[in-house]
Amino acid sequence: MKLSAASMAAAGIPSLATSLAGTASAAPRRYGRYEKLVPEIFRPVPAPRQHSEAIVIGSGFGGAVSALRLAQAGIQTTVLERGSRWPHDPRREIFGADGRQYWHAPQSLADDSLGPNGPSSLTIPAYGQAIGAMTGIDDFGGLAEISWHHNAGLICAAAVGGGSNIYIGITVASRREGFDAVFRGLVDHDEMSRLWYPKAMAGLGATVVPDDIYADRHFDNGRDFERVAKAAGYSTYKAEGNWNWDVVRDEIAGRAAPQTITGAAYNSNRSLNSLAFSYLPRAEATGKATIHPRHVVQGIHVERSGRYVLEVDYVSPYGDVLSRRTLTTDRLVLAAGSLGTNRLLVKARDTGTLPNLNEYIGAGWGNNGNGNIDVGVGRSKKGPQSAVGTVAFYDTSGPLARVVVNGSNGLGPLDPVLAQANTSVFKAGITSIDPTRGKFEYHAKNDRVILDWPGNGNSRVDDNCLRIGHKLAAHADFPVEAVVYEPDVLWGHMCGGATLGRASDSFGRVKGYKNLYALDGSMLPGSAGASNPSLTITALAERNMAEIVSAGG
């Protein structure tokens, strides 16, 4: 349900002030509960070396590539990940509707950036959704963090494998016109298409949906979307997805828990081909890389010798600090995701621990132009649907946009009417080229780095999504035009803040320091170029690490 301030009040959802005052204390840590549910994540983690030749902060797309390529070059590499290393099982429920899904939910709801000088009322719809989902959830180090900023709510992963644990597997290359519109010649699209996109695609193991799976009833959404898009004049194509299709077949046959085929919030049955099954185990297999979950980097400074010093908390899954460690390294790769990397770098610059970082650190941040539409469609009556983005098309009649089929949301009170009329709904995710940018700033009063996003920053994206939605609805065989626009109230496609060519050179070497690199979503110029960013991050990390290793730094 999409919430406005009015509907929140009508529904009896508590006010921000009430929530901020009471939420954190209402859901204390429930020691003993999660040890029984996921004992694997409570196992002791070997301590990292006190000094490493290289440290990679974060284990998502950029961090996993960096760890593998450094290790293959013979460089002893330590990977620090704040979240847990979650198990996978074809039948067992790993992520229940509790603290396992959220990174310290009470702390998120009680975030003091929501005070009178924090986010504007434009953030209230996202906060209303979070209240509904997170109130009463235990304080636990779960899979996804939600944080609050000025006019923005952000969601990011906290687990070994980073965002590859919580995305819906869409693994697509950016088309030339979109790529060039945002990178402006700094990175050569021909080279990316010839070398780095194929290398990243192979490294991740992404492929298009097989015909037998696409024909299954749980993928009616994709076929409805394809039929309507073609009727509207679009040229559709199969989009690559990072899925283990054999496990999806097991779901269809009842041999594995139905997660991919029902659009489950998170996948733990190995159907999602996360980095836990690709780059990360390959890095560990070299014998040169070690991964250390539950290690939270609190600060960075540099010695006169050029060594980097990291202050690190080793925490329990509940968030208790078990020990504090000081680690040093000759080479430091920041790959904590756009939010995590900006938190570390902006704070280090503004508190003086890395004072030579330039003014572009924290700037040029974009949300990848994301939005969603729900379209009512005739001649279709569906059961539970997969959220796999099987089919896509480009729209070039306005700001360039890629449109990919997603899950199947309902239209609330219209659902019974739809069922009776042999009609249903498909959902599509849209990524548009959009010039709006925000900036991360350090706030000394609460020691936080907060994104400042323009109050009307999504207006162009809103208009583009609705334009495309209405064009599809006109060909959807539905009695009336039925389009519901869903603005992304919690943004997960975070791009920028340590942007190539500005905060760093064209290969991610952070300006002002030697052997300091930013190789995650923060290096993108606010957008992946009308595309989901996972493959572009992976491909750029491959490109950049090849140059860095070849040049010796």
C-alpha positions in Angstrom: 0.0 0.0 0.0 1.3 3.5 -0.9 0.8 5.9 2.0 0.3 9.6 2.1 0.3 11.7 5.3 -3.5 11.8 5.2 -3.9 8.0 4.7 -1.4 7.4 7.5 -3.6 9.4 9.9 -6.8 7.7 8.7 -5.2 4.3 9.1 -4.3 5.1 12.7 -0.5 4.9 12.0 1.3 6.7 14.8 2.8 10.1 14.2 6.5 10.6 13.6 7.0 12.0 17.0 5.2 9.1 18.7 7.1 6.6 16.7 10.4 8.2 17.4 9.7 8.3 21.1 8.6 4.8 21.5 9.7 2.4 18.8 13.2 1.6 19.9 12.3 0.7 23.4 9.2 -1.3 22.2 11.3 -4.0 20.5 14.4 -4.9 22.6 16.9 -7.5 21.6 15.5 -11.0 22.0 18.6 -12.9 22.9 18.3 -16.7 22.3 15.6 -16.5 19.6 17.8 -16.2 16.5 20.5 -18.6 17.7 17.9 -21.4 17.2 16.7 -20.1 13.8 20.0 -19.4 12.1 22.8 -20.8 14.3 25.3 -20.6 11.4 25.6 -16.8 11.7 26.5 -17.0 15.4 29.7 -19.0 14.8 32.9 -17.2 15.8 34.6 -15.3 12.9 38.3 -15.6 12.7 40.1 -12.4 13.4 41.5 -10.6 10.4 45.3 -10.0 10.2 46.4 -6.9 12.0 48.2 -5.8 8.8 47.0 -6.7 5.3 48.5 -6.0 1.9 45.0 -4.9 0.8 41.7 -4.4 2.6 38.4 -4.3 0.8 35.5 -2.8 2.8 32.3 -4.4 1.6 31.6 -7.6 -0.3 29.0 -6.6 -2.9 29.5 -6.4 -6.6 32.5 -4.1 -6.6 34.1 -5.6 -3.5 33.8 -9.2 -4.6 35.4 -8.4 -8.0 38.2 -6.4 -6.2 38.9 -9.2 -3.8 39.1 -11.8 -6.5 41.4 -9.8 -8.8 43.7 -8.7 -6.0 44.0 -12.2 -4.7 44.7 -13.6 -8.2 47.5 -11.1 -8.4 49.1 -12.6 -5.3 48.1 -9.8 -3.0 47.0 -10.9 0.5 43.5 -9.4 0.8 41.2 -9.0 3.8 37.5 -8.4 3.1 35.6 -6.7 5.9 31.8 -7.0 5.8 29.5 -5.5 8.5 26.7 -8.0 8.0 26.5 -11.7 8.5 27.2 -14.6 6.2 23.8 -16.1 5.8 23.1 -19.8 5.0 21.1 -21.1 2.1 18.7 -24.1 2.1 16.2 -25.4 -0.5 13.4 -25.8 2.1 14.2 -23.9 5.3 13.0 -20.4 5.9 16.1 -18.3 6.5 14.6 -14.8 6.4 11.4 -14.7 8.4 9.2 -11.6 8.9 11.3 -10.6 11.9 14.7 -9.1 12.7 16.3 -11.3 10.0 15.0 -9.1 7.3 16.1 -5.7 8.8 19.3 -4.2 9.9 18.4 -3.0 13.4 14.9 -1.9 12.7 14.2 0.0 15.9 17.3 2.1 15.3 16.1 2.8 11.8 12.7 4.0 13.0 14.2 6.1 15.8 16.8 7.7 13.4 17.4 11.2 14.8 17.8 12.6 11.3 14.0 12.6 11.2 13.8 15.4 13.7 12.7 19.0 12.8 15.9 19.7 10.9 15.9 16.3 9.1 13.9 15.0 6.1 10.9 17.0 4.8 7.4 15.6 4.6 8.2 14.2 1.2 9.8 11.3 3.1 6.7 10.5 5.0 5.2 7.9 2.5 8.4 5.9 2.8 8.5 6.3 6.6 4.8 5.3 6.8 5.6 2.0 4.9 8.5 1.4 7.2 6.3 1.9 10.3 3.9 -0.7 9.0 6.6 -3.2 8.2 9.1 -2.6 11.0 7.2 -1.6 14.2 7.7 -4.4 16.8 10.5 -6.0 14.8 13.4 -7.1 17.1 16.7 -5.2 17.2 18.8 -7.5 15.1 21.5 -7.3 12.4 19.3 -8.5 9.6 19.7 -8.4 5.8 18.7 -4.8 4.8 19.2 -1.4 6.3 16.8 1.4 5.8 18.1 4.9 6.5 16.5 8.4 6.4 17.8 11.5 4.7 16.6 14.9 3.5 13.7 14.1 1.0 14.9 10.5 0.7 14.8 7.0 2.2 17.5 4.6 1.2 17.7 0.8 1.4 20.9 -1.2 1.2 22.1 -4.6 2.1 24.1 -5.7 5.1 25.4 -9.2 4.4 28.2 -11.1 2.8 27.5 -10.6 -0.9 26.0 -7.1 -0.4 23.2 -6.1 -2.8 23.4 -9.4 -4.6 21.3 -10.8 -1.7 18.4 -8.4 -2.1 18.1 -7.4 -5.7 15.7 -9.2 -8.1 18.5 -10.5 -10.3 18.2 -8.1 -13.3 21.7 -8.2 -14.8 21.7 -6.1 -18.0 24.2 -4.0 -19.9 23.6 -0.3 -20.5 22.9 0.7 -24.1 25.2 3.1 -25.8 23.1 6.2 -25.8 22.2 5.9 -22.1 25.8 5.0 -21.1 27.3 7.9 -23.0 24.7 10.3 -21.7 26.0 9.8 -18.1 29.6 8.9 -18.6 30.2 11.5 -21.3 33.1 9.8 -22.9 35.1 9.1 -19.7 34.6 5.4 -20.2 34.5 3.9 -23.7 31.2 2.0 -24.3 32.8 0.0 -27.1 35.4 -1.3 -24.8 32.8 -2.1 -22.1 30.7 -4.0 -24.6 33.6 -5.8 -26.1 35.5 -6.8 -22.9 34.0 -5.9 -19.6 30.3 -6.4 -19.8 30.9 -10.0 -21.2 33.5 -10.7 -18.5 31.2 -9.5 -15.8 28.2 -11.4 -17.2 30.2 -14.6 -17.3 31.6 -14.0 -13.8 28.2 -13.6 -12.3 26.7 -16.4 -14.4 23.7 -14.5 -15.6 21.5 -15.8 -18.5 18.1 -15.2 -20.0 15.1 -17.2 -18.8 14.8 -20.7 -20.4 11.8 -21.3 -22.5 10.3 -24.0 -20.3 10.4 -21.8 -17.3 9.0 -18.8 -19.1 6.1 -20.9 -20.2 5.1 -21.7 -16.6 2.0 -20.1 -15.1 4.1 -18.2 -12.5 5.6 -16.2 -15.4 2.2 -15.1 -16.9 3.3 -11.6 -15.9 6.2 -11.6 -18.4 4.0 -12.9 -21.3 1.3 -10.3 -20.5 3.9 -7.6 -20.4 5.4 -8.7 -23.7 2.0 -8.9 -25.4 1.0 -5.4 -24.3 4.4 -3.9 -25.0 4.4 -5.2 -28.6 0.8 -4.0 -29.1 2.0 -0.6 -28.0 4.8 -0.6 -30.6 7.7 -1.5 -28.5 10.5 -4.0 -29.4 10.9 -6.4 -26.5 13.8 -8.7 -25.7 14.7 -11.2 -23.0 16.7 -9.6 -20.2 19.5 -11.5 -18.5 18.9 -12.5 -14.9 21.2 -13.8 -12.3 19.2 -16.9 -11.4 19.9 -20.6 -10.9 17.3 -21.9 -13.2 17.6 -25.5 -12.0 16.5 -24.4 -8.6 13.6 -22.4 -10.1 12.6 -25.7 -11.9 12.7 -27.3 -8.4 10.4 -24.7 -7.1 7.9 -25.3 -9.9 8.1 -29.1 -9.3 7.7 -28.6 -5.5 11.2 -29.8 -4.6 12.2 -26.4 -3.2 10.5 -23.7 -1.2 8.6 -21.4 -3.6 10.5 -18.1 -3.5 11.4 -17.0 -7.0 8.1 -18.1 -8.5 6.1 -16.3 -5.9 8.0 -13.0 -5.7 9.3 -13.6 -2.2 10.9 -10.6 -0.6 14.2 -12.4 -0.1 15.6 -15.6 -1.6 17.5 -18.2 0.5 16.9 -21.4 -1.4 19.9 -20.8 -3.8 17.6 -19.8 -6.7 19.1 -16.3 -6.6 22.6 -16.7 -8.0 24.2 -14.2 -5.5 27.9 -13.4 -5.2 28.0 -16.2 -2.5 28.1 -18.6 -5.5 30.4 -16.8 -7.9 33.1 -14.2 -7.2 33.4 -14.6 -3.4 34.1 -18.4 -3.3 36.5 -18.0 -6.2 38.4 -15.3 -4.3 38.6 -17.5 -1.2 39.8 -20.5 -3.3 42.9 -18.6 -4.2 44.2 -18.9 -0.6 45.0 -15.2 -0.7 41.6 -13.7 0.3 39.7 -14.0 3.6 36.2 -12.7 4.3 35.3 -11.5 7.8 31.6 -10.9 8.4 30.3 -8.8 11.3 33.2 -6.4 11.1 32.0 -2.8 11.1 34.5 -0.1 10.0 34.0 3.0 12.1 36.7 5.2 10.8 39.7 5.6 8.5 42.9 7.6 8.8 46.3 7.5 7.1 49.8 7.3 8.7 52.7 9.4 7.5 54.1 6.2 5.9 51.0 6.0 3.7 49.5 3.1 5.5 45.8 3.2 6.1 44.5 2.6 9.6 41.0 1.3 10.2 39.0 1.4 13.4 36.8 -1.7 13.3 34.2 -3.1 15.6 33.7 -6.9 15.7 30.0 -7.3 16.5 27.5 -10.1 17.4 24.5 -10.6 15.2 22.6 -8.6 17.8 24.9 -5.7 17.3 26.8 -6.0 20.6 30.5 -5.0 20.2 32.5 -8.0 21.0 35.9 -6.4 20.4 37.5 -3.3 18.9 40.3 -3.8 16.4 42.8 -1.5 14.8 43.8 -2.8 11.3 46.4 -1.4 8.9 46.8 -1.9 5.1 48.9 -0.7 2.2 46.0 -0.6 -0.2 42.4 0.2 0.7 39.4 -0.4 -1.5 36.1 1.1 -0.5 33.3 -1.0 -1.8 30.7 -0.6 1.0 28.0 0.4 -1.5 27.3 4.0 -2.4 25.9 4.8 1.0 28.6 3.0 3.0 31.4 4.4 1.0 30.1 8.0 1.2 29.5 7.7 4.9 33.2 6.8 5.4 34.8 9.2 2.9 32.6 12.3 3.7 33.1 11.9 7.4 36.9 11.3 7.0 37.3 14.4 4.9 35.1 16.7 7.1 36.6 15.5 10.4 40.1 15.8 9.1 41.2 12.1 9.1 41.5 12.2 5.3 41.7 15.9 4.7 43.0 15.8 1.2 39.8 14.3 -0.3 38.4 16.8 -2.7 35.1 18.7 -2.8 33.5 16.1 -5.2 33.4 13.4 -2.5 29.7 13.1 -1.6 28.5 15.0 -4.6 26.9 13.9 -7.8 24.7 11.3 -6.2 21.6 10.0 -8.1 18.9 7.4 -7.6 19.2 5.9 -11.1 15.9 7.4 -12.2 13.8 4.6 -10.7 10.0 4.2 -10.7 7.4 1.5 -11.1 4.0 1.2 -12.8 1.1 -1.2 -12.4 -1.0 -1.7 -15.5 -4.4 -3.4 -15.6 -4.5 -6.0 -18.4 -7.4 -7.9 -19.9 -7.5 -11.5 -21.0 -5.4 -12.6 -18.1 -6.3 -14.0 -14.7 -3.2 -14.9 -12.6 -2.2 -16.6 -9.4 1.1 -15.8 -7.6 3.7 -14.4 -9.9 7.5 -14.3 -10.1 9.2 -11.0 -9.8 12.0 -12.1 -12.1 12.6 -9.4 -14.8 12.4 -11.7 -17.8 11.4 -9.2 -20.5 12.3 -5.6 -21.3 12.1 -2.9 -23.8 13.5 0.6 -24.3 11.4 3.7 -24.7 13.1 6.5 -26.7 10.2 8.9 -27.3 11.0 10.8 -24.1 14.0 10.6 -21.7 15.6 7.3 -22.5 14.2 4.6 -20.3 14.5 0.8 -19.9 11.3 -0.9 -18.8 11.4 -4.4 -17.3 8.6 -6.6 -16.1 8.6 -7.1 -12.3 6.2 -8.7 -9.9 2.4 -8.4 -9.8 0.9 -6.0 -7.4 -2.8 -5.7 -7.0 -5.0 -2.6 -7.3 -6.5 -2.9 -3.8 -10.4 -2.8 -3.8 -10.4 -3.4 -7.6 -8.9 -6.9 -7.2 -12.2 -8.8 -6.9 -13.6 -6.9 -9.9 -10.5 -7.8 -11.9 -10.8 -11.5 -11.0 -14.4 -11.6 -12.1 -13.7 -10.0 -15.4 -10.7 -12.3 -16.3 -8.3 -9.4 -15.9 -5.3 -8.8 -13.7 -2.3 -6.5 -13.3 1.4 -6.5 -14.3 4.1 -4.4 -12.7 7.0 -2.9 -14.5 10.2 -1.3 -13.2 11.4 1.8 -15.1 14.9 3.4 -15.1 15.1 6.7 -16.8 17.9 9.0 -17.7 17.5 11.9 -15.2 19.9 14.8 -14.4 18.8 15.4 -10.8 21.6 14.9 -8.3 22.0 15.1 -4.5 24.9 15.5 -2.1 26.0 13.8 1.1 26.9 16.1 3.9 28.4 15.4 7.3 26.4 16.6 10.4 28.6 17.0 13.4 25.7 17.4 15.8 24.7 13.7 15.4 27.9 12.4 13.7 26.0 11.3 10.7 26.4 11.6 6.9 23.0 12.5 5.4 21.9 12.8 1.8 20.4 16.1 0.7 18.0 15.4 -2.2 16.0 18.1 -3.9 12.4 18.3 -2.8 11.0 17.9 -6.4 13.9 15.8 -7.5 11.8 13.0 -8.9 9.4 15.1 -11.0 10.9 14.2 -14.4 11.0 10.5 -13.5 7.4 10.6 -12.3 6.3 12.2 -15.6 8.3 9.7 -17.7 6.9 6.7 -15.9 3.3 7.9 -16.2 3.8 8.6 -19.9 5.0 5.1 -20.5 2.4 3.6 -18.3 -0.4 5.3 -20.2 1.0 4.2 -23.5 1.0 0.6 -22.3 -2.5 0.9 -20.8 -3.9 2.0 -24.1 -3.1 -1.4 -25.5 -3.8 -3.6 -22.5 -7.3 -4.9 -23.4 -8.7 -3.5 -20.2 -12.2 -1.9 -20.0 -10.8 1.4 -18.7 -7.3 2.8 -18.7 -5.8 1.5 -15.4 -2.4 2.8 -14.4 -1.0 3.1 -10.9 2.3 4.9 -10.6 4.6 3.7 -7.8 7.4 6.1 -7.1 10.3 4.4 -5.5 9.9 5.7 -1.9 12.9 3.7 -0.7 15.8 3.9 -3.2 18.2 0.9 -3.6 19.9 1.8 -6.9 22.3 4.2 -5.4 24.9 5.8 -7.7 27.6 8.3 -7.1 29.4 10.3 -4.4 32.9 9.1 -5.4 32.3 9.6 -9.1 34.8 8.6 -11.7 36.6 11.6 -13.2 35.7 13.9 -10.3 36.3 12.3 -6.9 38.6 9.8 -8.4 40.4 9.3 -11.7 38.8 7.3 -14.5 39.8 4.0 -12.9 38.5 4.7 -9.3 41.8 5.9 -7.8 40.5 8.4 -5.2 42.1 11.8 -5.7 44.3 13.1 -2.9 45.7 9.8 -1.8 47.8 6.9 -3.1 46.5 3.3 -3.1 43.0 4.4 -2.1 40.1 3.3 -4.4 36.4 3.5 -4.6 35.0 0.6 -6.7 31.3 0.2 -6.0 28.1 2.1 -6.9 29.7 5.3 -5.6 31.8 5.5 -8.8 28.8 5.8 -11.1 27.9 9.3 -12.2 24.4 9.3 -10.5 23.1 6.7 -13.0 23.9 3.5 -14.8 22.5 4.9 -18.0 18.9 3.8 -18.0 19.8 0.4 -16.6 19.8 -1.6 -13.4 23.3 -0.9 -12.0 24.6 -4.3 -10.9 26.2 -5.4 -14.1 27.7 -2.0 -14.8 29.3 -1.9 -11.3 30.7 -5.4 -11.8 32.0 -4.6 -15.3 33.6 -1.3 -14.2 35.2 -3.0 -11.2 36.6 -5.6 -13.6 38.0 -2.8 -15.9 39.4 -0.7 -13.1 41.0 -3.6 -11.2 42.7 -4.8 -14.4 44.3 -1.3 -14.8 45.1 -1.0 -11.1 46.8 -4.4 -10.9 48.6 -3.9 -14.2 49.9 -0.5 -13.1 50.9 -1.6 -9.6 48.4 0.7 -8.0 
